[in-house]
């Protein structure tokens, strides 16, 4: 095969032979349609691989249960003996899951408890020795407790599936962790001798320290923590027992008239005077560990005391808000945020139902608490909920049944009710729904419509009208395609491409940028055939092909055999070029396909009168312009052409009299102007000006007016003097009716040597924090925080990135690049809640600080706002971290208390090894208090051991999402490409009056 000469087939060979291949007979007779208008199909002879569930559940091998328990028993014994486990942990976890799946859960739990109980009972013997002095005894009991905790954590990790299924569903059973605590309490701490020696020993150490002796404080802290974990539930059991005993005494021999005052006295002495202490010491651990019986007893006892239920409500609310905030505000948890919210909601619902007797006060406060914490991070939860729904409704999700999917959607809607950013959810949901519909990736049409119905019921018909329109378009498109197939069968030359078209109403679907590309003759012919067919049935309508959504299925012949590719239309055009040759340059591909995003950068220079270069600009610029065509809105999209010229108005500037300016002319009277200025050690594009001539019929066909329009935007680019500005990613500049997008930009003004500088300033869009985009005024937004679900007020854009440093006795000790935003919720004079968002502007921000060998301080002041970052060194781990943040500012005059201060000094954020730098491109939210957040963007920071002004090796945070890239495949090894199916999409919009539709 390798010795044969390479064969170059042609598209037209479909009717005969192509590279030795003959088109299958079935292809000419059988059309292939995509499911739901989706992308791509297969030939009639293609086979599908269908995976179905077993008809009968497979049986476990003989003795599997006994053999598996023996493995698990050995593993538990190894953990308890502190020796290595000879089995893989993943294998053990899977073994537990298998046993639980075959209804062995009850036996497995009983066996595990028995093994743990035997081990704990054996530990008591070591504490019966009378020779142990007080200190040695305390150390031994502490070691026993620490070992027990470590062992139970390890054991629970192996039996986690059992704990989260069988145990969770049986409220009378303690969790595996609770079971361990119960065993340790019953067999170790409840032993009279151990209990007495432990308490006496602790009191003796405390007395010694009070007398001036040095004692082991860490030992005391550990032991008291142990007693707190073990004794709060024990104390509640004790109270309950005493109440029962007193009640029994009244029944047995006391006067019945004493019952009420007697019980009231016991309740007051044992409960009423210790309500806060009991909850502070034990409620969080009871909730964390889901200790259902203890929580039930807590609720019952607190309900007996005046004010008990109210204080329990307060702690319940605080717990939900604190726990929920840890889920929502941490960007590193974004991947699992929605699932964690659902699990947390299930947990609190179960506690309310089983422990709190479905008390309405607890239910209502739970809802208020969820709404409070979930909106502490505006918009992000709404976005992630939409993405989570997409993952569940997309084909290929792992949900087993329609009933399970429906149950998940119901749970999602409960979380959805809490978010304020419902418009944000709608935008992301609409985008994802469009993708599922257009590429045929919906798991179930019924599930899609069920979700739509839920949204309609929750938010009203207006919220879902466009989404319903998308489904209607897909149904109408199916009908149109049935008619088109019949139409094609009556044509004398039906062609060799099977075309599927979706006709979409523009107002319903997300906005897609149209792009003109160079289709081959057969594709163009088929488009014209469809146009004739469609306009013959719908006169007065205008078709616009949306090539960016097109897909195709290609058949390729490799040496190893035939393959089929499902690719985009743009990829198709590139691949088909290799039917005609083995090698093409970038320019040849761009010219042949006309694919817009293959636009190359253009380079321009400005020189002074002596011929010295003062401005160099190498950039790609895309324009999107809205204009009027007979009263209707039209959009055109075009690039700055490579033949654009530098206008004579361009200048290097003259001292203080004028500034450098670059003017680029192109087309019939269009120009783009970049006005530069300098300030301190930086230069910037102070103003961008775009002139466009609407009388240019090439770019603006049928424009209502022929005037020249001018739009401008202040301050879009900034760089340090003596550096080139570099920005690979797109930077979007929005102006009235115009969007200008810069990409692949390298430019520099105020050049001194006529060429680009070696050093560079990179833009924030490239995820490197050395560049700031400086607004002319501070972006501060004040809004009212609603108590229901309104449309949220818009927040300012991401803050500009600034560079800050602190110098100590040994040189630079703090080096930080970051964008900084302050987010404060406050009470207004009218008792309503307000929200204040403030972006720090780097050039107007002053920095100072100090540092020593173990700590550093960065003080940033912008206008009347001051933020102090306190960093510390963990010398044992050789890591630095953010330990505290202090905030002070003056709020809006409408604030009830305009002077605002907040601080937090027990943080552990922005961690990295000494000598390295911490870097995070994602937004990070640093919670100072419930009312104050400091948000940092594109942060890179290093504390201690800094080499000049250079960062050390980077330790990156986990990014909040992964980007997907679909490359254009160009393979010279592809011998023969044959086009089988082309699936194109149309975007349409309807006029308000009948008889006209623009598509």
N, C-alpha and C positions, 0 to 999 in steps of 0.2 A: 504493500500500500504506500510505503514511504517513497518507493522508487518511481511511482507513477507521476506523470506531470499533473500539476494542480489544475483543476477544472474551474472555470469561472462561469457560473450560471447566470441567467437573466430573469427578471421578474416575469417577462412575457412568456417565458418557457413553461409557465403553469399549464398551458393548453397542450403542451407536448412533453418534451423531456427537459429536465433541469439537472445538470451535473450527474447524468446517469439515472436520475429518479423520474418515475412517471407519477403524475398526480393520481391518487386513488380515485376509482370510478365513483365511489360514494360521495366524494367531495362535491362533484358537480351537481349531484342530485339532492344532496342533503344539506340544508342550511343549519348553521349552529348559532343558537341564541344563548346569551348569558342569562343566568338566573337573576331575576329582579333588575335587569338592566345592568348587571355587573360587568366587570372587566374580564374579558377573555372567555374562551370556550375551548372545546376540544373537537376533533373530528368525530364523525359518527362511529368510526371503528375503534375509538379510544375506549379503554376500560377504566372504571373507577374502583378504587380500593375502599371498601366500606368496612369499618370496624364496629362490631356489634357486641353487646353484653352476652355473657354466657347464658344459654337457655336454662341451664341448671347450675346452681351454685356448686363449685368444686368442693370436694370433701377434703378434710384435713387428713394427712397421712396417719397411719396407725402409730399410737404412742407419741404423737406430736405434742400433745398437751403436757404429758409427763416429762418428755425430754426437754421441752422449752422451759418449763418451770425449773428444772434442774439447772439449766444454764443461768436463768435469772437468779436462782437461789445462790449459786456460786458467785455471781457478780455482786450481789448484796453482801455476801460474806466477805468478799475481797475489799469492798468499800469500808465495811465496819472494822476490818483488820488492818486497814491502811496499807494494803498491798496492791500491786497492779492487777487490772482486770484482763483476763486473757481473751476476752471477746471484744469485738468491735462495738462501740456504743450505738452506732447507727443500726447494727444488726439486732442489738438488744431492744432498741426502741421499736423496730419493725416487728419483732417477736411479740411485744406487748400489744401492738396494734392488731396483729393477726388473732391473738387470743380474744381480745375484746370484740372483734368482728364476728367471732363464733360463739358469743354468749357465754364466755368463761369469766366475765368481769367479776362477778360476785365471789367466785372461788379464788380468783387471783388476788383480790383485795384482802380477803380473809387470810390467805397464806402470807401475804406481805406483812400484814399487821402482826401475825404470830411470830414471824422471824424477827421483826423489829422489837417486839415486846420481850422476847427471850434475851436479846442482846442487851436491852436497857436494864432488865432485871439483874443481869450478871454484873452490872457496873456498881451496884450498891455495896458489894462486898468490900471494895477498896476504901470505903468511908467508915467502915466499922472499927478501924484500928484506933485504939485509944492513945497510941504513942504519937500521933500526929499533933503538932502544935497548931495554934490558930492560923498562922500565916500559911503554913504548908497545906493545911486543910483547904483554905480558900483558894490557893493556887490550883490544887488538885480538882476541886469542884468546878473552877472556871475552865480548866483544860477539858474536863469531861463535857461541859456545856458547849464549848467551842467545837470540839470534835463531833458532838452529836448534831449540831447545826450543819456543819460541813457535810456530814454523812447524809443527812436527810435531804439537803439540796441536791446532792449527787443522785440519790435514790429517786427523788421526785423527777429529775430530768430523764431518767430511764423509763419511769412509769407515768410520764406526762400524759400520754393518750388516755390511760385509765383515769387519771385525775380530772381531765377535762371532759370526759364523756360520762362514764358510769357514776363517778363520785359526785360530779356536778348535778346530775339528774336526780340524785338521791339526797335530799336536803338533810336527812337524819344522820348521814354519814359525814364525819369530819374529813376535810381534805388530807392529802398525804402529809403535808406540812403540819396541819393541826393535829393529826394523829400522832406525829412525833412529839409535839409539845405536850399533848395529853399524856403520853407514855412517860415522858421525862418528869412531868409534874407528879403523876400518880406514884411512880416507883422510886424517884430520887428525892425531889424537893419535899414531897409530902411525908417522907420518912421523918419521924419525930426527932431522931438524933441528928440527922443531916440538917433539918430545918433549924433546930436550936443552935447548932455549931455555926451554921452559915450566918444567921442573923447576929449572934453574939460576936462573931469575928468581924463582921462589917462595922458594928457599933464600936468595937474596940479600936479598929483602925481610924475611924473618924475621931474618936476621943484622943488618940495619940497625936493626930495631926493638930487638933485644937490645942494640945499642950506643947506644940512646937516641934514635934518629931517629923522626920521625912517619911512619907508613906508612898506606896505604889498607887497613884491616882488612877492609872489606866485599869488596874485590877478592880478598884472600887467601881469605876464607871461600868465595866463589863458585868460585874455581878449585880449591880442595881438594875441594869438594863435587862438582865436575865429574869430577875424577880418581877420586874414590871411586865415583861412579856408573859410570864407564867401566872402572875398573881391577880391581874385585873379580872380575867374570867373566873379565877378561883374565888376572888372576893365577891363577885356577883352571885356565885353559887352559895357562898357563905350567907349573904344577905337573904337570899331566897329561902335557905334552910331555916334561918332564924325566924323569918316571918311565918313559915309553916309551923314551927315549934310553938310560937306564941299563940297562933290560931288554935292549935291542938290543946294548949293549956286552957284557953277560954272554954272550949267545948267540954273538956274533961272535968275541970274543977273550979275555975274562976267564975266570978259573977259575969253574966253576959253583958251587963251594962258597962263593963270595963273594956270590952273588945275594941270599940272604936278609938278611945284615947290611947289604949295600949299599942295597937297596931300603928297609930299615927306617930307615937313616940319612937317606935323602932324605925319606922320609915324616915323620920326626921334625923335621928342620930346616925343611922347607917347609910342613908342615901342623901337626904336633903342637904346636909352640910358638906357633901363631897361630890356634888354633881359635876362641876367643872373639872376637878382633879381626876375623877374616874375617866371622863371622856378624853381629856388631854393625854392621859397616860396610855389609854387602851383602844379608843375607837378607831384610829387610823389603822392600827395593826389588825384589828378585827375585820375591817373593811378590805384592807389589802389582801388578807389571807382568806377572805370570803367565808368566815366562820359563822355559818348560818345559825346553829343552835345558840351560840353566845350572843349574837346580834338579836335574836328573838327574845332572849332573856333580858338583854339590856333594854329593849323597847318596852317589855312588859313591866319591868321594875320602874323605869323612869316615868311611865304613864301613871303610876300610883302616887307620884309626888307632885305637889303643886309647882308648876314651872319646869318640871322635868322634861316634858315633851318639847317645850319651847327651846330649851337649851340644846336638846338633842337635835332639833331642827336646824339650829344655827351651825352646829358642828357638821351636820350632814351636808348642808349647803357648801360650807367651806371646803370640805373634803372633795366634793364633786368639782368645784371650781379649780382647786389646786391640782387635782389629778388630771382633769381635762385640759388645763392650760399646758401641762407638760407634754401632752399629745399634740396640741395645735401649734404652739409657738416655735417648736424646734424644727428648722428646715431639714435636718438630717432624718427626721421621722416622716417626712412627706410621703415617702413610698408606701408606708403602711398606715398613714393617718386615718383613712376612712375605715379600714378594717378594725383598727384599734378603737375608734369611736363606736362602731357597731358592737364590738365585744363589751366595751364599757357600759353602753346603754343596756345590753342584755343583762349584764351583771347587776346594775342598780334596779332594773325592773324586777329581777328575781328577788332581790333583797326586800323591795317594797311589798311584793306580793306575799312572800313567805314570812318575813320577819316583822314588817311594819303593818300587817293586816290591811293592806291596800288603802292606807290612810290618805285622804285627799290632800291634806296639808303637805305631806311628804312628796306626793306626786307633783303637785303644783310647784313646789320649791325646786324639785329636781328639774323641771322644765325651764324655770327661770335661770337656774344655775348653768344648764347646758347652753342656753341662749347667750349668757354672759361670756363664758369662756370661749365658745366657738367663734365669736365675732371679735375676739381680741386681736386676731390677725386678719384684717379685712381682705376679702375676696379669695384668698388662697384656698380655704376650705371649700368654697363654692366651686372653684376650678377642679379641685381634686375629686369632689363628689361626682362631677360630670364625667371625669375620666374613669372613675370607678364604675359608674353605670355603663360606660362604653365597653369596659373590659368584660362585663357580665353579659352584655347584649351582643357582643361580637362573636362571630362563628369561631368555634374552637375553644370556648371557655369550658371549664371543667365541671360545671354544675350538671349533676346527673339527670335531673328531671325538670319538667316544666313547673311542677309544684314547688320545687326547691328554688327555682329562679324567681317565681312569683313571691315567695316568702322573703327573699333577699330584697326585691324591689320595694316591698312594703316597709321593710326596715329602713331602707334608704330614704324613703319619703318622710319618715319620722325625723331623721337627722336633717333632711332638707328644710323642714318647717322652721328649724332654729336659725338658719343662716339669713343674714340681711341682704347679702349680695346675690339675690335671685336673678338679676339681669346678667351678672357674670356667669352664673350657671347656665342660663339660657344660651348665651353666646357660644360657650364651649360645647354644650350639648348639641346645639344646632350644627356646629362644624363636624362633630364626630358622627352624628346621625347621617349627614350628607355623605360622608365617606363610606359608612356602612351600606347605605342604599346604592350608591353609585358603583361600588366594586363588589356588590353582592356578598357582603360579609356579615349580614345579620344572622344571629343564631336562630331567631324565630320571629316571623312577622307578627304572630299573636303576642309575643312578649313585647315587641316594639309598640304595638297598639295599646297594650295594657299599660305600659309606662306613660304613654301619651295621655291615656284616660286619667291616670292618677294625677299627672301634672295639671290637666284641665280642671279636675275636681278641686285641686289645691289652690290654683292661681287664677282660674277663670279662663273663659274661651279666648280672650284677647292674647293671653300668654302663649297659647298653643296654636293659634290660627295659622301662622306661617309653617309650623311643623306639620300640621295636618295638610297644608298645601303641598308640601314635599311628597307626602304619600300619594296624594291625588295625582301629581305630575307623573309619578312612577307608574301608576295604574293606567293613565291615559297613554303613556308612552308604549306600554305593552300592546294596547289596542292598535295604536298607530303602526307598530312593527308587524303585527299580524297582517294588516292591510298592505303594508309595503312588501312583505314577502310574496303575497298574491300578485301584486303589481309587477314585481321582478320576474315572476314566472311567465308573464305574458310578454316580456321583452325579447326581442330577437337576439340580443347579446347580453345575457344577464351578468356576464363578468365572472371573475374568479375570486372575488373578495366578498365575504359574507359580512355585511354591515349591520350593526345594531346601533340605534340612535335613541337617546333619551332627550325629550324636550322639556326644559325646565323653565319655570316662571321666575324671572329675576328677583322679584320682591320676596319670594319665599326662601331662596337659597343663600348661602354665604356668598360674599363677593369674590369672584375669581377674575384675575387680570387676563384679558384676552391677549393672545400672542399669534401673530401671523408667521407661519412657517411654510417652507417649500415642499409641498406634497408631490409625490410622483404622479404621473399622468393617469394611472388607473384609479388612484384615490380621488383625484380631482373629478374624474369622469363620474365616479360613483356618488360623490357629493352633489354634482349637478343633477344626476338622476333623482336623488332623494329630494333635492330642492324643487324640481319640477313636479314630482309627486305630491309633496307637502303643500306647496303654494297652489296647486290645482284644487286642493280640498279646502284650503284656508286662504282665500285671496285677501290681499291687503296687509299681509304680515311680512315681516322682514326677518331673515335668518342670520344669525351670527354664530359661527362655529367656535366652540370652546376647546381648542386643541390641548390646553394644559391638562384636561381630564381624560384625554384619549388613551386607550389601551389597545394592544394587539397581541395575537399569538403567532409566533414565528416558528417555523421548522428549520432546523439547521442540521447539516451533515458533518460529523466529525469523523476522524479516522476510526474512533471506537464505536461509531454508530450514530443513529439519528436522535436528536433531542428536540424538545419543544420548549420555547421560552414564552412566558407571559411578561410583557414589557410595556413601558409607556410609549406613547406615540413618538415622543422625542427620541427615545432610545431606538425605536423602530427605524426612524429616518437615518440615524447614524449607522446602524447595523446593516441596513440594505445597501449602503454605499460599498460594502465589502463584497457585494456580488460583482462589482466592476473593477476592483483592484485590491491590492494587498496592503497598501500604505497610503495614508492621507495626512497632510499637515493640518494644524489647528485652523488656519485660515481657510483651507479647502473645505473642511467640515462645516465651518461656520457659514461660508458662502453657499454651499450646496444645500444645507438644511434650513438656514434662516432662523435657527433656534436662538431666541433673544438672549438667553442667559449665557450664551457663549460669547457675548460681547467682550472684546479685548479692551484693555485700558488705552487711553490716549495720553500723549505727553505734550506738555506745553511749557514755553519759557518766556520770561519777560527780561529784557535787557535795558540798561541805561544808555545814555548818549555815547558813552565810550565803548559800548559793546559788552560790558560786564553783566553777567547774569545775576539778577537779584531775586527772582521767583522761579521755582520749578514746580510744576504740578503734573503728576502722573496719576490718572484717575479714571474710573468708570462712573458715568452719571446716567441714571434712568429717570424719565419724566412720566408722570401720569396726570393728565389734564382733563378737567370737566368743562364742557362748553355746551351751548344751546344749538340744537338742530331743529328748526321749525317749532320752537317752544318746548321740545323734549330734551332731556339731559342725555348727552353722549359722553363717552370716555375714550380718550386716545392714549396710547402708551408708546413711547419711543425713547431711543438712547441718544446721548451726545455723540454725534458721528466722529469718526477718526479724522475726517477732513475738516473739522471745525478749525477756525483760524483765530489767532491772537489779534484782537482789535487794536487800532492805533491809540485808543484811549487808555490802554494798559500802561502802567507807569511804575517806576521804582520808588516814587515819592521824593520829596525834597525836604530834608531835615524836619522841622516842625510845621512847615507850610502845607504839606500834603503827605498822604500815606500811600504805601504800595497798593496797586489794584491790578487784578487780572480780569480782562474782559474777553470772553470767547464768543465769536459769532458763528452761527451755523444756519443752514436752510434759508428760507425766504423771510429774513427779517427777525430772526430769533437770536437772543444773546443771554449768556449767563455771566454774572459779575461777582467776583469775590473781593470785597474790600477788607484790607488788612489794617491792623493797628498794633501797637505795642504798649505794654504796661509793666513796669518793673522788670522782671527777668523773663517775661513771657510775651509771645505774640499770638494773635488770634485772628480768625476771620470774623470781623466785627459785624459784617452784614453781608448776606447773600441776596442778590437781586436777579430775578428772572423776567425777561421781556419775551412775550410770545405774540406772534402775529396771526390773528384768527382769519385773515384773508388768504392764508396759505392753504389752498384747497387740498394739497397733498397730505398734510397732517390733519387738517380740520375740515373734512368734506361737508358741504352744505351748512356751514356755520351761519347762524342767523345774523351775526354782526361781523364786520371785517376790521374791527379796531385792534390796536396793539394794547395788550394788557400787561400790567406790571405788578409783580408780587415780590415781597421781601421778607426776610427773617433775620433777627438779630442773633449774634453770638452762637455759632454752631460748632466751631473748631478752635481749640487752643493747644499750644505747645510751648515748651521751654525754649528760650532763645538759644541758638547754637545747636538745635536738634531738629531732625526732620519729623514731621507728623506722619504716623503710620496707622492705617485702619483697614484691615482686610474685610471685616464683616460689614454688613449694611448699616448705614446711618440714615434714618428717615427724617426728612425735613418737611413738616406739614404747613402749608400756607393756604390761603383762600383759593379753593378750586384746583389747587396744584399740590402734588406730592413729588418731592425730589429725593432720590435715593442715591447716596454715594457708596461706592464699594471699591475695594482694591486701591485705596488712596495712599499715595506718598507725595507729600508736598512740603515745601519749605519757603518761607519768605525771609527777607533781611539777610540773604546769603552774603558771606564775606569772601569766599574763595571760588564762587562760581559753580560749585557742585554740591550734591547732598552731603550733609554732615554725617559722620560715622554714628554718632549717638542718635537715639530716636525717642520720641514720646509716643507711646501706644495708646489708642483710644480705649475707653471703658468697654465698648462693645466687643473688643478682642479679649476681654476677661483679664487684662493686666492693668493694674491700678495706678499707672503713672500719669494719666491724662485727666484733666478736669474739663468739664463743659460748664462754662461760667454763665449763669443767668444774670440779667441786668438788675433784677430785684429778687429778694428772697421769696422762695415759694412757700408761703405759709397758708394753710387752709384751715378755716374754722367752720365747724358744722355742728348741728345738733345731733346727738346720739339718740336714735328713736328707741322706743320701748316695744314697738311691734315690728312689722316687716316691711318697711318702706323701700323705695328705690334708694340705694346708698348714694351719698354725695361723693363726687369725684375727689380722689386724693392726688397730691402732687406727684409728678414724675419722679423717677429715681434720682437721688441727689448726685451732684457732681463729685468726682473723686479727688481728694486732696492728699498732699504728701506732708507728713508731719514727723518731726524728730526731736529728740531730747539728748543733750550732750552732758555727760558726767565727767568725773575726774579722769577716767580712762578712755575718753572719746565718746562716740555715739552709743547710747545705751537703749534708746527706743527709736525704732524706724517703722513708720506706719503709713500705708496707703489705704484710704477707705473713703466711701461716701457715707455721710452721717445724717440720720433723720431722727427727729424727736417726735414721739407719739404720746399725747397726754389726753386722758379723759378727765373732765372736771365738772363740777356742779355750777350751774349758772344762777344768776340772781332770781330767776323765775322758777327755781327748783328743778328745771329740766337739766338734762345732761348735754354737755358740749364736747367736741373733739377738736384738738389742736394738733396740726401736723406741721413740722418745721424742717425744711431742708437747710443744712449748713452750706454756705457758699465758701469754698476754700480760700479764695483771694481776700475775702473779708473776715476770715477767721484767724485769730491770734492763738499761738500755741506756746506753752511753757511746760516746765516739769522738773523733776529731780530724780535721782536714782542712787542706790548704794549697792552693796554686794548681793542683797537678797530681795530687794523690792524696787519698783519704779513707778513713777506717776506721770501721766500725760494729761495736761490741763488745756482744754479747748474752749475758747470764748468767741461766740458769734452774736453781735448786737447785745441783747440783754439776756442771753442764754449762756450758761456755763455747764460743761460736762467734764467730769474728772474720771479718768480711767486709772484704777489702781491694780498694778501687776505684782505678782509674787513669784518666788522661786521655790519649787519643791526640790530641795537639794538631794534627797535620797533617790528620787526618780530622775533627776537632772532634766526637769521640765519647767517651763514658765507657763503661767496661766493668768487670765483676768480674774482677780479676786473680788473687786468691788467697783461700783459705779455710783457717782454722786451727780445729781441733776438739780439745777436751779434755773428758773426762768420767770418772766412776767407774762401772764396769760392775757387773753383778750379782756377788754374792759367789762364785757358782759359776765365774766366769771365772778362767782360769789366771793372767792378769795384769789385775787389776781396773782399774788406772790406765791409761787409754787416751789417746793423743795421735796426731794426724795432721794433715798440712798439704799444701797444694798451691799453688804460686805462679806457675804458667804457664798460667792459665786465660784464656778470652776469652768470658765469658758475660754475659747481661743487658745487651746493648749498645744504646745509643740516642744520638742526637745531643744535644749539650750544649744545654740549654734545653728539651728535651723529656723526657718520662717513658717508661720502659719498662713495658709492662703485659702480663701473661699470665694468663689464667684457668685454663689447664691446669696440671697438676702438672709441675714441672721437677725433674729429678734431677741434682744437682751432685756429680760423683764426685770425692772427695778422694783416696782410695786404693782398692785392690781391696776393702778391708774397710769403708770408711766412705763413706756418701753423706749429703749434706744435701739434703733434699727441701723445696722451697718451693711454696706453694699460693696461688692468687689474688694473685699478686705485682704490685705497682705501685711503681716506684722511680725516683727522680731524684737525680742527683748534680750539684752545681754549678748556678749561675744559677737559684735557686729563689725564686719570688715569695712571701715569707711562708711560709704552710703550704699553699700551693696547688700542685698539679701543673701542669706545662706541657702542651703538646699531646702526645697519646698516640702512641707507636709500638708497635703490638701484635705479639705473636708469632703464628706460624701456629697456629691452633687444631687440636687433635688429631682432631676429628671434626665433621662438619656435622650439625645437627639437621634433621629433616624435619617440616614442618608441613602437615597436610591441613586447609585451611580449610573452614568451612561457607559454601557459596555462597548468597548471597541476592541475587537480581537482579530488580528490578522490571520489567526489560525482557523477562523471560520471559513469553511470551503464553500458551502452552498446555503443560501438563505431563501426560504420560500414563504411568502406571505399567505397566511391561511385566513385569519379572522381579524378584522379591524372593528373596534368598538369605539365610537365617537360620541361626544356629548354636546348638547346644545344648551345654551343659557338663554332664557327668554324673559321678557317683561311685558306686561299688558298695559295698554292705555286705559284711562277711565271710561272712554266712550267706545261703543261697539265698532267693529269693522277694522281694527288695526291692532296688530301685536308685533312688538319688536323682539327678536330673539337673538 
